Amino acid sequence: MEKDILIPRDTIQKRVKEIANQISSDYKGREPILIGILNGVVFFFADLVREISIPTKIDFIRAASYGSKTTSSGKIRLTKNVEIPIQGESVIVVEDIVDTGLTLTHIVKDLEAKGVESLRICALIDKVERRDLTVHIDYCGFKTEEGFIVGYGLDYNEKYRHLPDICVLR
């Protein structure tokens, strides 16, 4: 498969810093818990946490809905849940890509049921063309409308995560 660069690495890094600055400002004097949704978020999450200038706690959730296809199966499986206490805490869910909204909606409901004080969403990519459920993204890296994208953690059948740029798979 061929791939074309959609968002180059320097543009990604600049935007990650801007999001980190906004989170640092919004949560000044507090210690939010950032919860990354594995596996695709790993590069974005690490870069984001390193750029945030306030203390944070981190944890991860692993959800699966794609398998080896380019479209969501519609079935969400949580294969890893949060392990640190989040009741009464300020939580920021960090996602690589919001596409149909199904996975994120499922995770948000699960976290809200645990009694968080507040919950915000941070996503590297908001892919609006395939949205089935309404999802409010508080911190958005980039909006994109076309193609299946890979790189900077995003994959197709566990391939292409290592690419430093975000690319469209052709």
C-alpha positions in Angstrom: 0.0 0.0 0.0 1.1 3.5 -0.7 1.0 6.4 1.8 1.1 10.1 1.4 2.0 12.5 4.2 -1.1 14.3 5.5 0.4 15.9 8.6 4.2 16.2 8.9 6.1 15.5 12.2 7.0 19.1 12.9 3.4 20.2 12.6 2.4 17.4 15.0 5.0 18.5 17.5 3.9 22.1 17.4 0.3 21.2 17.9 1.1 18.8 20.8 2.9 21.7 22.6 -0.1 24.0 22.1 -2.5 21.4 23.5 -0.1 20.8 26.5 0.0 24.5 27.2 -3.8 24.7 27.1 -4.2 21.8 29.5 -1.5 23.2 31.8 -3.4 26.5 31.9 -6.8 25.0 32.4 -5.7 22.7 35.2 -3.3 25.1 37.0 -3.3 24.3 40.7 -4.8 20.8 40.1 -3.3 17.4 39.3 -5.4 15.8 36.5 -5.3 12.2 35.7 -4.6 11.5 32.0 -6.0 8.2 30.7 -4.6 7.1 27.4 -6.5 4.7 25.2 -4.0 2.0 24.0 -2.4 1.1 21.6 -2.5 3.9 19.1 -2.2 6.8 21.6 1.2 5.8 22.9 3.3 8.3 20.9 0.9 11.2 21.3 0.3 10.5 24.9 4.1 10.4 25.8 4.8 13.6 23.9 1.8 15.3 25.4 2.6 14.4 29.0 6.2 15.5 28.6 5.0 18.9 27.4 2.5 19.5 30.2 4.0 21.8 32.8 1.8 20.8 35.8 1.9 17.6 37.8 -0.3 14.8 36.4 -1.0 11.2 37.0 -1.3 8.7 34.2 -3.1 5.4 33.5 -4.3 3.5 30.4 -7.3 1.8 29.0 -7.1 -0.7 26.2 -10.2 -1.0 23.9 -10.5 -2.9 20.7 -13.1 -2.4 18.0 -11.2 -2.7 14.7 -9.3 -6.0 14.5 -7.6 -6.2 11.2 -10.2 -4.2 9.2 -10.3 -0.5 8.2 -13.8 0.0 9.7 -15.0 -0.5 13.2 -16.7 -3.8 14.1 -19.2 -1.9 16.2 -18.3 -4.1 19.2 -16.2 -2.6 22.0 -14.0 -4.8 24.1 -12.1 -3.3 27.1 -9.1 -5.5 27.6 -7.4 -3.2 30.2 -9.2 -0.8 32.6 -7.9 2.0 34.8 -6.0 0.8 37.8 -5.6 4.0 39.9 -8.5 5.5 41.8 -10.4 8.1 39.8 -13.5 8.8 41.9 -13.7 12.5 42.6 -10.8 13.2 40.3 -10.3 15.4 37.2 -9.8 13.1 34.3 -8.7 13.8 30.7 -9.2 10.9 28.3 -6.5 11.0 25.6 -7.3 9.3 22.3 -5.4 9.0 19.1 -8.4 9.2 16.8 -12.1 9.8 17.2 -13.8 8.3 14.3 -17.3 6.8 14.7 -17.4 7.9 18.4 -18.5 4.4 19.5 -15.3 3.5 21.5 -15.0 6.9 23.1 -18.6 7.0 24.1 -18.4 3.6 25.7 -15.2 4.6 27.6 -16.7 7.9 28.8 -19.8 6.2 30.2 -17.6 3.7 32.0 -15.4 6.4 33.5 -18.4 8.6 34.5 -19.9 5.6 36.3 -16.8 5.5 38.5 -17.7 9.0 39.9 -15.1 11.3 38.3 -15.2 14.9 39.3 -14.8 16.1 35.8 -14.0 14.5 32.4 -12.6 16.0 29.3 -11.5 14.5 26.0 -8.2 15.2 24.2 -7.8 13.7 20.7 -5.0 13.9 18.3 -7.3 13.4 15.3 -11.0 14.2 15.0 -12.2 12.3 11.9 -15.6 13.8 11.4 -16.6 12.0 8.2 -17.3 8.7 9.9 -19.0 10.0 13.1 -22.0 8.0 14.2 -22.3 9.3 17.8 -21.9 12.9 19.0 -18.7 13.4 20.8 -17.4 16.6 22.3 -13.7 17.0 22.0 -12.2 19.5 24.4 -8.7 19.4 23.1 -8.3 18.6 19.4 -5.1 18.2 17.5 -6.3 18.0 13.9 -9.6 17.5 12.1 -9.5 15.3 9.0 -12.2 14.1 6.7 -10.7 11.7 4.2 -8.9 8.4 4.0 -7.5 5.8 6.4 -4.6 7.4 8.3 -1.6 5.8 9.8 1.6 6.8 11.5 2.5 8.5 14.8 0.9 5.5 16.6 -2.0 5.0 14.2 -2.0 1.7 12.5 -3.5 -0.6 9.9 -3.4 -4.2 11.1 -0.5 -3.3 13.5 1.6 -1.8 10.7 2.8 1.8 10.1 2.6 2.9 13.8 6.4 3.7 13.7 6.0 6.4 11.0 6.9 9.9 12.4 4.3 11.6 10.2 0.6 11.1 9.9 -0.1 9.6 6.5 -3.1 8.6 4.3 -3.0 5.0 3.2 -3.8 4.6 -0.4 
